[in-house]
Amino acid sequence: MASEQNDREVYLVGGLRTHLGLVNGIFKEIPPERLGAALLRQFCIRVPQARQAQLIIGGNAVGSGGNLTRLLALEAGIPAAVPALTVDMQCASALAALSLGYGQIRSGLLEVVLAGGVESSSMQPRRVYQPWDERYTPEGFMTAQFSPDTNSSRAMLEGAERTAQVYQVSRAEMDRWAVRSHRKAAEAWKSGALDPYVVSLFGSTRDESIRNRMNEKLARRMPALFRPEEVEGLLTPEERRKAGDGTPTLTAANACLTQDGAAFLLLCSGWQLEQWKREGRTVQPLARIGHVTTSGADPRFSPLGALEVGEKALREAGLAYGDVDDFEYNEAFAVISALFARQHPDCVERYLPLGGALAYGHPYGCSGAVLVLHALAALKQKGGKRALCAIAGAGGTGAAVILETIGE
């Protein structure tokens, strides 16, 4: 039985991401399928075992629709016999893809899976509802509807502002997290911690959103994203009673920017590791996937999805926060980091030690895979054993994964 259990353990044996480009930045003219395909080709060169993938699962949130992962796999030259599917859990898509791949391997259906995602906000198409749909407008729309109670194109921003108001998180508190994120991201690049996990494509040289000179003075100069009367309109009477004075909090500094990028991870079973060893091709895994989970949250407070799914992952795995050496939460909004720090002050030094999405940006469909790669880099840098990656998704969802490093 012990041997069978080891055979079905799931390991992470490789991972690679692109640089993360600003909207209308370095990748602005590169369709997501071309960007993802270019990354997969490089992945297969660096990690030849990726050519043995039996399934490719990719996240995508704002692409052109259809099975984009299948398209990029064919574009990359992956054999047509290898199936591919696309997952849309919005911001949580790549971790959802990893979770599905984990389940396929853990159950014994497959041995090797590529999981990750791709996003091009620069190439996000404009859509139009049918004329008989009550949501129809001649100009069309770019942001999908995430919740029955609103069709606002700013639903995610509204959820973050609402969360900050109800939990009384001030702009100054959030701005401090933005400054921290940029500083740590700049330090991470300077140290070379991320170099093994990033490839240059189409002339890219850096993650374009990181501001080396970000400071609290600069953050204070950023205009608020909502007016006071708009903030008031976001809250129900009950929520207003919990909120502070209604001063707007969200800005372009403490809310992440949107990006273009791709990231993929190679998962395999313990049985496959032994098989490669028998074939004389010993592969040293980067980590073991200790646990995966997903959850739902109140869509009106969608940033809380990251906090709630992280809590759920640890509870299901029988772990405490003190058992985790690195917390990689998708910092789409600084309110997530501020609330994490309030709830777990003893964990702040282990939280996003390489910086977060406030600096790197947020290429929705692949952000979860980026978190995993940053977790690997952080664990290696500090000699840590365990990391928790957690991300919230539009509409009130969350996905999380626990990684455990492998002893030599």
Protein Blocks (a to p, Z undefined) as FASTA:
>chain_A
ZZmmmmmpccdfbdcddddddehilklmgcfklmmmmmmmmmmmmmmmlmmpcbdcdddf
klnbjjfklmmmmmnopafklccddddehjmlmmmmmmmmmmmmmnomambdcddddddf
kloccddddfklmkbcfklpfbdcfbfkbccfklmmmmmmmmmmmnopafklmmmmmmmm
mmmmmmmmmnommmmmpcceehiabdfkbcfkbcfklmmmpccfbdfklmmmmpcfklmm
mmcnhpafbdfklpccddddddddddddfklmmmmmmnopaccdfbdcfbdcdddddfkl
mmlmmmmmmmmmmmmnopafklpcbdcddffbfklmmmmmmmmmmlmmmgoknopfklno
pafklmmmmmmmmmmmmmmmnopabdcdddddehiiadddddddddZZ
